[in-house]
Structures are given as C-alpha cells and as structure tokens.
C-alpha cells in the first residue's frame, strides 16, 4: 500500500507538472499569435503612438564605439570592451528555443510597453546616424531617424533658424515710459500700474493662421482608423482647440503672445544706469583710462534699452569717456537683429540724441566667433545663461562611471534616451574641472553633510531628492528601485551639466583675453523638471496661460527650456579657465551698491527693484 500510494502520488505530480507546462506553453503560443496579429494590424492600419510611454520612461545603457566623426576624449575615456551588451530585461524574446520559462520575467515583459519589441537597445541605437545642431540648422523640417547629444537636441529646439523657439516672433515687455516710483504708494500700487501697461499688447492683432496641411480625400479619410484611446481623443481635442484659437479673430481667444520680462525694461533707466556706474568705476580703476577706448559688448541686446540707458548715463556724467565709447551688440537671431537695427538704432539712438556711429550690431553666434579681440572690453551677458544648452549624464549605480545622454528620434518622430560611456570633449572637461575645484562631489562624499544627504535620500517625503546630487544618493535604495522597475539600467537619476556655458567661458578666454565679465541670471527656478539634478523648466504659453511640462524631449520649437545656474560651480570653473577672479553677488546686493535707490523707492519706503528677482545673482570679474 505504501509503495502503491507513492506511485500514485508520483503519477499525480507528473500529471500536474505536465499540465502546468502545457499551460505555459499555450500561454507562450497565444502571446506569439497576439504579437503577430498586432503587427499585421499595425501594417494595415498605420502606426499608432504608444501614449503610455513618456520620452524619459526609459534610459538605455549602450556603447557608442561605432560612431564616426566625433570628438571623443583621449585615454581618460573609459573603454567599453567590458560592457556586456545583453538583452534588456523587458525586451521581448522568442521562448520557442528556451528550455526554461520564468513566469515573473514573462509578466514583466508582456505587461510593460517596451518600445523596441524583440530588438535590444544597442541594435536600435546602432541603426541611426549621429547628427548635431549645426547640421540640423540647415534643414527646414524637424529631424527623424537620427540621434544626437542632449545639448544638440536642446540647441536645435531653441535656436534652429526654421522652427526653433527663438526663431519665432517674440516680444520683450517694454513700458511706454519709466515708472515714477516716488509717486507710487507701495508695491501693490506698482503691480497695478504695471498691469495697466499691458493694454498695448492686448491690442496686437492675432497672428495669421498657418496654412492647413493638405487634407486627405474622403476615400482616404474613411480608411484611416479612429482610435478609441482616451489619450488619442484628448490629444485631438487639444489640437482642435489650438487651431481654433489660432484662426479666431476674437482678441479674448487670440493665440498667446510670447512676452518676455526683464529687469532692464521693468526698471529702466535705473537698472541700466547701475550697470553703467559699475563699468565707469572699473574703467578708471583698471588703468585703461585714458589710454584705451571704452569698449562694451552686449550678448543679446533685446530692444536696445540697456544700450541706451548705459550710453545716456555715460554721456550725461562723463562726456569725455562717452566720446571714446564703442557699443557692440552680438545677436544670434537675424530677425531680432534687424528689428533691433530699426528700433534701437534709428528710433532710440536718434530720438535720444545719441551718436549712431557708436553702435555696431554683429549678427553672429558667439559660439562661432573666430576673431581675437585684444582690446580691453566689458562683456555683458544678462539672462543668457539660462537658455544655454546642457548635456545630461547618469552615473552607474555600482561603479559611479558617468554615462552621457543621447536623444534618439525614430522614424515616427518619437524620442528616446540612450546613455553611452564615451564622453564628449566638453562633458569630460566639465567633470574634470568640477572635481579638481572647490565643489568636487567626490571630495564631499566623505563629509558629514554628504552622509546626511545620503540618509535623507532613503527617507520618503522628508526632503526634495532632486536637490541631492545623484552620486550622494543611497546606492542601495537605487539598486532596489532599479530592480523592481528596470527602466533605467541601474543608473542614478540624471544630472544636467552646463557644457555650453563651459564652451562660452573658453571663448571668453581665447577670443576676448582682456575682457571683464558682467553676467546675471537665475540661480533658482520654480517648477523645474522632477527626478533629476539641476533640471530645467520647460514651458510654453497657451491661451495666455503658462503651461509647464515635465520633460525636455518635446516637440521642437514650441517650448522654452530654461536652466538655473549654479554660480558657485560656474564661478570656480570660470576662475580655473580664465585665471580671473569673479565675484558672485545677489541681485539685491549688486544693485544696493550701484543703483540709485532713492529713484526706485515708493512712498511707503519699499523698493521693487531690490525686492523683485530674488532668485537672480550677478557674477562679475
């Protein structure tokens, strides 16, 4: 009886195991049939974008050894021969040749919208050629079937002459006349006065609606499938609303005006006069007066208001210096440059009695500057750092090795992020300079404050994790997080690094060796991208409302991409590169020293010029 019972039990177990294997085998076969049916349906009906996948859902780790025509770093660059280019954990696979079947792995793979089917990230990455923003500037259409660095993608999105954000018609807020602060009661009264000055912008005619694309014939339209996805329906509704806003002539529904606000315009002429005082004092103290002319370069001159305020102050206070002053505006936008030439040169200079011959507008990107200016000069860069393109890096969670981000645009125009251990010249240079300077992350890792940051990264809802550097966050927590959600290939959160700013400092060093820098920009920006360190604010204006989005990988040209500037790290790198010692001050500290505070004080004793723009800093050398 015992033996028989044992055999019966064995027979039952074998039967049960066979049934399970048959069930799994049937599940595999059903999955294959479903994939074939979906592929056939996609071919028949056309491609449908997967709305459940964001551009930054995945971060794929790949090798870029096969890329040609690119400047890599030298022997300091980590080699990729040791990288195992194995299939992605969520990659679909053919189980027909597999002897083992893992149910957990199966659920992960077929319940997650891995975008590349049965292809590995490396296969997809190798499929597309590498390009850059300079090449894309010669194209009139947005790119597809290419890959590029993150900095090139941002540069193309903002500055492409055909479809870039800054190539479109924009306006800079400019009051009809300076505010009379001494006759304004307080800041609330100032805000009301400011609001009334917007009337002239409400009267601007709505822009001409773009020509609609060639519509399909009724026969073709009937063949196009109507998706039942709520995301697709929502997207179509937004598109219809946007086209309706563009085409309507109703001012209340007019397409939103891209209106920029700058302290130069808001606090004119007193803000510009503060800059002029700083320049004049240092012009005399530096020993260049009276032996050298006063030469001023301004990057991105806007409406020319700062130029007029500075020249007027110099003319009125030191006419002998004014006689030998030259003012040069470097403007990348040809549209804005011609607008400046007409408005600033003809209207402002002539109307204010200023000498036209003192102004020169140079329509060239500073990053293509090929002439060495040996003369001592003052280089003004106000609110330009925030729109400098950044690269993005992630660090291997085990080794700490940096990986540089690339944006891949597939044949459908969808964006994906890939990361390679091959670092570009400026990415590698930035990391080297930072680690050799005062703000080294690796040197900080052994300090008590760094240990506290690591502890804080473990505890949810205690602190903002985006303010903790990725290398200081708990690697154990990230390991578990990446194991449960294998979307980031066990890499840390992303860090955006200002490689374009580094290139700008290099140009100042080599092309303007005797410059004195006057720069100002945001050291903090609210509503920045979540889940990354030093992330940008990405926003646009729709129906007079600011709309923030949570990724920089969005339709090129429709969104402003702005970065805060870490003036501690930036000033240290500037010092290492140029040998000049910069000084960093808050907006309030700089203006308290150089501005006419009595002229901008209200009846209640409040000073809007000092109280506004608290998230702005100055860096001067």
C-alpha positions in Angstrom: 0.0 0.0 0.0 2.8 2.4 0.8 4.5 1.7 -2.5 1.3 2.0 -4.5 0.4 5.2 -2.7 3.8 6.6 -3.6 3.5 5.7 -7.2 0.0 7.2 -7.3 1.4 10.4 -5.8 4.2 10.4 -8.3 1.8 9.9 -11.2 -0.3 12.8 -9.9 2.7 15.1 -9.5 3.9 14.3 -13.0 0.5 14.9 -14.4 0.2 18.2 -12.6 3.7 19.4 -13.8 2.8 18.4 -17.3 -0.4 20.4 -17.1 1.4 23.4 -15.9 4.0 23.1 -18.7 1.2 22.7 -21.2 -0.5 25.8 -19.7 2.7 27.9 -20.0 3.3 26.6 -23.5 -0.2 27.5 -24.5 0.3 31.0 -23.0 3.5 31.4 -24.9 1.8 30.4 -28.2 -1.1 32.7 -27.5 1.3 35.6 -26.9 3.1 34.9 -30.2 -0.2 34.8 -32.1 -1.3 38.1 -30.4 2.0 39.7 -31.4 1.6 38.6 -35.0 -1.9 39.8 -35.1 -0.9 43.2 -33.6 1.9 43.5 -36.2 -0.4 42.7 -39.0 -3.0 45.2 -37.7 -0.3 47.9 -37.4 0.8 47.3 -41.0 -2.8 47.5 -42.2 -4.0 50.5 -40.1 -0.8 52.5 -39.8 1.4 53.3 -36.8 -0.2 54.3 -33.5 2.0 56.2 -31.0 2.2 54.5 -27.6 0.9 57.2 -25.2 1.7 55.2 -22.1 5.4 55.7 -22.7 7.0 59.1 -21.9 10.2 60.1 -23.7 12.0 59.7 -20.3 10.4 56.5 -19.2 13.4 54.5 -20.2 17.2 55.2 -20.0 19.1 52.7 -22.1 22.7 52.0 -21.5 24.6 51.3 -24.8 28.1 51.6 -26.3 29.0 54.2 -28.9 32.2 52.7 -30.1 30.9 52.5 -33.7 30.3 56.2 -34.0 32.5 58.1 -36.5 33.4 61.7 -37.0 33.0 62.6 -33.3 35.4 64.2 -30.9 35.9 61.7 -28.0 38.2 62.3 -25.1 41.6 60.7 -25.0 42.9 57.9 -23.0 41.0 59.2 -19.9 37.8 58.0 -21.5 36.6 54.7 -20.1 36.7 51.8 -22.6 33.5 49.8 -23.3 35.1 46.5 -24.0 34.0 45.2 -20.6 30.3 46.2 -21.1 28.0 43.3 -21.6 25.5 44.2 -24.3 23.0 41.7 -23.2 19.2 41.9 -23.9 17.2 44.4 -22.0 15.3 42.9 -19.0 12.0 43.9 -20.7 12.9 43.0 -24.2 10.5 40.6 -25.9 12.1 37.2 -26.7 11.3 34.0 -28.5 10.6 31.3 -26.0 10.4 28.5 -28.6 14.1 27.9 -28.2 14.2 28.4 -24.4 14.2 25.4 -22.1 13.2 27.4 -19.1 10.2 29.6 -18.6 10.2 32.3 -15.9 6.7 33.5 -15.0 7.9 36.7 -13.3 10.0 37.6 -16.2 7.2 36.8 -18.6 4.8 39.1 -16.7 7.4 42.0 -16.7 8.0 41.7 -20.4 4.4 41.4 -21.5 2.8 43.8 -19.1 5.3 46.6 -19.9 5.3 48.6 -23.1 8.9 48.1 -24.0 9.2 50.2 -27.2 11.5 48.1 -29.3 9.8 44.6 -29.4 12.4 41.9 -29.7 15.3 44.2 -30.5 17.9 45.2 -28.0 18.6 48.9 -27.2 22.1 48.5 -28.8 20.6 47.3 -32.1 18.2 50.2 -32.2 20.9 52.7 -31.2 23.3 51.5 -33.9 20.6 51.7 -36.5 20.5 55.5 -36.6 23.3 58.0 -37.7 24.7 60.6 -35.3 24.0 64.3 -36.1 24.3 67.7 -34.4 22.5 71.0 -34.2 24.8 72.7 -36.7 23.8 70.2 -39.4 20.1 70.4 -38.4 20.2 74.2 -38.7 20.4 73.7 -42.5 17.2 71.7 -42.5 13.7 73.2 -42.6 12.0 70.2 -41.1 12.3 68.5 -37.7 14.6 65.5 -37.8 13.7 61.8 -37.8 15.7 58.6 -37.8 18.8 60.3 -36.2 20.4 60.5 -32.8 22.2 63.5 -31.2 23.6 64.7 -27.9 21.2 66.2 -25.4 22.9 69.6 -25.8 22.4 69.4 -29.6 18.7 68.5 -29.1 18.1 71.4 -26.8 20.1 73.7 -29.1 18.1 72.7 -32.1 14.8 73.1 -30.2 15.6 76.6 -29.1 17.8 78.1 -31.9 17.0 76.2 -35.2 16.5 79.1 -37.7 13.5 77.4 -39.2 11.5 76.1 -36.3 13.4 76.9 -33.2 11.7 78.6 -30.2 13.7 81.8 -30.6 13.2 82.0 -34.4 9.5 82.8 -33.9 8.1 86.2 -33.4 8.6 87.2 -29.8 8.1 90.5 -27.9 10.0 91.9 -24.9 7.9 93.8 -22.4 8.6 97.5 -22.6 6.6 100.2 -20.8 5.8 103.4 -22.7 7.7 105.4 -20.1 9.7 104.7 -17.0 7.6 104.2 -13.8 7.6 107.1 -11.4 8.4 105.2 -8.3 8.4 108.2 -6.0 4.7 108.8 -6.8 3.7 105.2 -6.3 2.3 104.3 -2.9 3.7 100.8 -2.4 4.5 97.6 -4.2 0.8 96.7 -4.6 0.2 100.1 -6.3 3.3 99.3 -8.5 1.8 96.0 -9.5 -1.5 97.7 -10.5 0.4 100.3 -12.5 2.4 97.6 -14.2 -0.8 95.7 -15.1 -2.3 98.7 -16.8 0.7 99.0 -19.1 -0.3 95.7 -20.7 -3.1 97.4 -22.7 -0.9 98.0 -25.8 -0.2 94.2 -26.0 -3.9 93.4 -25.9 -4.4 95.5 -29.0 -1.9 93.5 -31.0 -3.6 91.8 -33.9 -3.8 88.0 -33.8 -1.2 86.3 -36.0 -2.1 84.9 -39.3 -3.2 81.3 -39.1 -0.9 78.8 -40.6 -1.9 77.2 -43.8 -3.6 73.9 -43.1 -1.9 70.8 -44.3 -3.2 69.2 -47.5 -6.3 67.3 -46.4 -6.9 63.7 -47.3 -9.6 62.7 -49.8 -12.8 61.4 -48.3 -11.9 57.9 -49.5 -8.5 58.1 -47.7 -10.1 59.5 -44.6 -12.6 56.7 -44.4 -9.8 54.2 -44.4 -8.0 55.8 -41.5 -8.9 54.0 -38.3 -10.4 56.0 -35.5 -8.6 55.2 -32.2 -10.7 54.6 -29.1 -7.8 55.5 -26.8 -8.8 58.3 -24.4 -5.3 59.7 -24.8 -5.6 60.0 -28.5 -9.1 61.6 -28.2 -7.7 64.1 -25.7 -4.8 64.9 -28.0 -7.1 65.5 -30.9 -9.4 67.7 -28.8 -6.4 69.9 -27.7 -5.3 70.1 -31.4 -8.7 71.3 -32.5 -8.8 73.9 -29.7 -5.4 75.2 -30.5 -6.2 75.6 -34.2 -9.4 77.3 -33.3 -7.5 79.8 -31.1 -5.0 80.5 -33.9 -7.7 81.0 -36.5 -10.1 83.1 -34.5 -10.0 86.9 -34.6 -11.6 87.2 -31.2 -9.0 89.0 -29.0 -10.0 87.1 -25.9 -9.2 83.8 -27.7 -6.2 85.1 -29.6 -3.1 82.9 -29.8 -0.9 83.8 -26.8 1.8 86.3 -27.2 5.3 85.2 -26.2 6.2 88.2 -23.9 9.5 88.3 -22.1 10.0 90.3 -18.9 13.5 91.6 -18.0 14.6 93.8 -15.2 16.3 96.1 -17.8 12.9 97.0 -19.2 10.9 96.9 -16.0 13.3 99.2 -14.0 14.6 101.4 -16.8 16.6 103.6 -16.8 17.8 102.9 -13.3 18.8 99.3 -13.8 21.0 100.1 -16.9 22.4 103.1 -15.0 23.6 100.8 -12.3 25.5 98.7 -14.9 27.0 101.9 -16.3 28.2 103.1 -12.9 29.9 99.8 -12.3 31.6 100.0 -15.8 32.8 103.5 -15.3 34.3 103.0 -11.9 36.1 99.9 -13.0 37.2 101.6 -16.3 39.0 104.2 -14.2 40.3 101.8 -11.6 41.7 99.2 -14.0 44.2 101.6 -15.5 42.7 101.6 -19.0 41.5 105.2 -18.9 42.6 107.4 -20.6 44.9 105.1 -22.7 42.2 102.8 -24.1 38.7 103.3 -25.5 35.7 102.1 -23.5 34.5 99.1 -25.5 31.3 97.3 -24.4 30.0 94.0 -25.9 26.4 93.0 -25.1 25.2 89.5 -25.8 21.6 89.5 -26.8 20.6 93.2 -26.8 16.8 92.8 -26.7 15.1 96.1 -27.6 18.3 98.1 -27.1 17.1 99.6 -23.9 20.1 98.6 -21.8 22.4 100.1 -24.5 20.5 103.4 -24.5 20.5 103.6 -20.7 24.2 103.0 -20.4 25.2 105.4 -23.2 22.9 108.1 -21.9 24.4 107.8 -18.4 27.9 107.9 -19.7 27.1 110.9 -21.9 25.5 112.9 -19.1 28.0 112.1 -16.4 31.4 111.7 -18.2 31.2 113.2 -21.7 34.9 112.7 -22.3 34.5 109.0 -21.8 31.4 109.0 -24.0 33.4 110.4 -26.8 35.6 107.3 -26.9 32.9 104.7 -26.1 32.0 101.9 -28.5 29.0 99.7 -28.1 28.7 96.3 -29.9 25.7 94.0 -29.7 26.1 90.3 -30.5 22.8 89.0 -31.7 22.2 85.4 -33.0 18.7 86.0 -34.3 18.7 87.7 -37.7 15.0 88.6 -37.3 15.6 90.2 -33.9 18.9 91.8 -35.2 17.0 93.6 -38.0 14.3 94.6 -35.5 17.0 96.0 -33.2 18.7 97.8 -36.1 15.4 99.6 -37.0 14.1 100.2 -33.5 17.2 100.7 -31.4 19.4 102.4 -33.9 17.0 104.6 -35.8 14.4 105.3 -33.2 16.1 105.2 -29.8 19.6 106.5 -30.7 18.3 109.3 -32.8 15.4 110.2 -30.6 17.6 110.3 -27.5 20.3 112.3 -29.2 22.9 109.5 -29.1 25.6 109.0 -31.7 24.6 106.3 -34.2 28.3 105.6 -35.1 28.9 104.2 -31.6 26.7 101.2 -32.2 27.6 98.1 -34.1 25.3 95.1 -34.4 27.2 91.8 -35.0 24.8 89.2 -36.4 26.8 86.1 -35.4 26.6 83.4 -32.8 29.2 83.9 -30.0 30.0 80.2 -30.4 31.2 80.8 -34.0 33.3 83.8 -33.0 36.6 83.5 -34.9 38.3 86.8 -34.2 40.6 87.6 -31.3 39.7 90.9 -29.5 42.9 92.0 -27.8 41.4 95.3 -26.6 40.2 95.6 -23.0 36.5 95.3 -23.1 33.4 94.8 -20.9 31.3 91.8 -21.9 27.7 92.0 -20.7 25.6 88.7 -20.6 22.3 89.3 -18.8 19.8 86.4 -18.7 21.5 84.4 -21.4 23.0 81.5 -19.4 19.5 80.1 -18.7 19.0 79.2 -22.3 22.4 77.7 -22.9 22.1 74.1 -23.9 23.0 71.4 -21.3 24.2 67.8 -21.6 22.7 65.2 -19.3 24.6 62.4 -17.6 23.8 59.5 -15.4 26.2 57.5 -13.2 26.5 53.7 -13.0 24.9 52.9 -9.6 27.7 50.4 -8.8 30.9 51.9 -10.2 30.0 55.6 -10.4 31.1 55.8 -14.1 29.4 58.7 -15.9 27.3 58.0 -19.0 26.4 60.8 -21.4 22.9 61.1 -22.7 21.8 61.0 -26.3 18.4 61.7 -27.8 17.2 59.3 -30.5 14.4 60.3 -32.8 12.9 57.3 -34.6 11.1 57.2 -37.9 7.8 58.2 -36.3 9.3 61.3 -34.5 9.2 59.7 -31.0 12.1 60.5 -28.6 14.1 58.0 -26.6 17.1 58.5 -24.2 20.3 56.4 -24.5 23.4 56.7 -22.4 27.0 55.9 -23.5 30.2 55.8 -21.5 32.0 57.7 -24.3 32.0 61.3 -23.2 32.2 64.3 -25.5 35.0 66.8 -25.0 33.0 69.4 -23.0 31.3 66.8 -20.8 34.6 65.3 -19.9 36.2 68.7 -19.4 33.3 69.9 -17.1 33.6 66.8 -14.9 37.4 67.1 -14.7 37.2 70.8 -13.8 34.5 70.4 -11.2 36.3 67.5 -9.5 39.5 69.5 -9.4 37.9 72.6 -8.0 36.2 73.7 -4.8 32.9 71.9 -5.5 34.2 68.3 -6.1 31.3 65.9 -5.5 33.7 63.0 -4.7 35.6 65.0 -2.1 32.3 66.0 -0.5 31.2 62.3 -0.3 33.2 61.8 2.9 31.8 64.8 4.7 29.1 64.8 7.4 26.8 66.8 5.2 27.1 64.3 2.4 26.3 61.4 4.8 23.2 63.3 5.9 22.2 63.8 2.2 22.6 60.0 1.7 20.4 59.3 4.7 17.8 61.9 3.6 17.6 60.1 0.2 16.4 57.0 1.9 13.5 58.6 3.7 10.5 59.5 1.6 8.7 62.8 1.8 11.4 64.3 4.1 13.3 66.4 1.6 13.5 67.2 -2.1 15.6 64.4 -3.6 16.3 66.5 -6.7 18.5 68.8 -4.5 20.7 65.9 -3.6 23.5 65.1 -6.1 22.9 61.7 -7.8 26.3 60.4 -6.5 25.3 61.2 -2.9 22.0 59.4 -3.0 21.8 55.9 -1.5 23.1 53.3 -4.0 21.3 50.6 -2.1 17.9 52.3 -2.5 18.6 53.0 -6.2 19.6 49.3 -6.7 16.3 48.0 -5.2 14.4 50.7 -7.1 16.0 49.8 -10.4 15.5 46.1 -9.8 11.8 46.4 -9.2 11.4 48.9 -12.0 14.1 48.0 -14.6 13.7 51.1 -16.7 17.0 52.9 -16.1 19.6 50.1 -16.5 20.7 50.5 -12.8 21.8 54.1 -13.3 21.4 57.1 -11.0 19.0 59.9 -11.6 20.0 62.3 -14.3 22.2 65.4 -13.8 22.2 68.3 -16.3 25.6 69.9 -16.8 26.2 73.3 -18.4 28.5 72.3 -21.2 27.5 75.2 -23.4 28.4 77.6 -20.6 31.8 75.9 -20.3 32.3 76.5 -24.1 31.3 80.2 -23.6 34.0 80.6 -20.9 36.5 79.0 -23.3 35.6 81.6 -26.0 36.0 84.4 -23.5 39.4 83.1 -22.6 40.7 82.7 -26.1 38.8 85.3 -28.1 38.4 88.0 -25.5 41.5 87.6 -23.3 41.3 91.0 -21.8 37.6 91.0 -21.0 35.7 91.9 -17.8 32.5 89.9 -17.5 29.2 91.3 -16.2 26.7 88.5 -16.1 23.3 88.0 -14.4 20.9 85.1 -14.3 18.6 82.8 -12.3 20.2 80.7 -9.6 16.9 79.0 -8.9 13.8 78.3 -11.0 10.5 77.1 -9.6 8.6 74.2 -11.3 11.7 72.5 -12.6 11.7 69.0 -14.1 11.3 66.4 -11.4 13.5 63.3 -10.9 16.8 65.0 -11.9 19.5 67.2 -10.6 19.8 70.8 -11.9 16.9 70.1 -14.2 15.3 72.8 -16.5 12.0 74.5 -16.5 10.2 73.6 -19.8 7.1 75.7 -20.5 5.1 77.4 -23.2 2.1 79.8 -23.3 -1.3 78.6 -24.4 -4.3 80.9 -24.3 -2.4 83.4 -22.1 -1.6 80.7 -19.6 1.8 79.3 -18.8 1.9 75.5 -19.3 4.8 73.6 -17.7 5.8 70.1 -18.9 7.9 67.5 -17.2 10.4 66.6 -19.9 12.8 68.5 -22.2 12.1 66.0 -25.0 9.1 67.7 -26.5 8.1 69.0 -29.9 11.0 71.2 -31.0 10.3 74.9 -31.2 7.2 75.1 -29.1 8.7 75.2 -25.6 11.1 77.4 -23.8 13.8 75.4 -22.0 15.5 77.3 -19.1 18.1 76.1 -16.7 19.2 77.6 -13.3 22.8 78.5 -12.9 24.9 77.1 -10.1 27.0 80.2 -9.6 29.3 78.5 -7.1 30.4 75.8 -9.5 30.3 78.2 -12.5 32.5 80.9 -10.9 35.0 78.2 -9.8 35.2 76.8 -13.4 35.5 80.4 -14.8 38.4 81.1 -12.5 40.2 77.9 -13.4 39.8 78.6 -17.1 40.4 82.3 -17.4 42.6 83.0 -14.4 40.3 85.9 -13.5 38.8 86.0 -10.0 35.0 86.5 -10.3 32.7 87.9 -7.6 29.2 86.5 -7.1 26.5 88.7 -5.5 22.8 88.5 -5.2 20.6 90.8 -7.4 19.8 92.9 -4.3 23.5 93.1 -3.2 24.7 94.3 -6.6 22.0 96.9 -7.1 22.3 98.1 -3.5 25.9 99.1 -4.2 25.5 100.5 -7.8 21.9 101.7 -8.3 20.2 105.0 -7.4 17.9 103.5 -4.7 16.1 106.8 -4.0 14.8 106.9 -7.5 13.2 103.5 -7.2 11.7 103.8 -3.7 8.0 104.1 -3.3 6.1 106.4 -0.9 5.9 103.6 1.6 9.7 103.1 1.6 9.5 99.9 -0.5 11.9 99.3 -3.4 10.6 97.0 -6.1 13.9 96.9 -7.9 15.5 95.3 -4.8 12.6 93.1 -3.8 11.9 91.6 -7.2 14.1 88.9 -8.8 15.3 87.4 -5.6 16.2 84.2 -7.5 18.8 86.1 -9.6 22.5 86.5 -9.0 25.3 88.6 -10.6 28.8 87.3 -11.5 31.3 89.9 -12.4 35.1 89.9 -13.0 
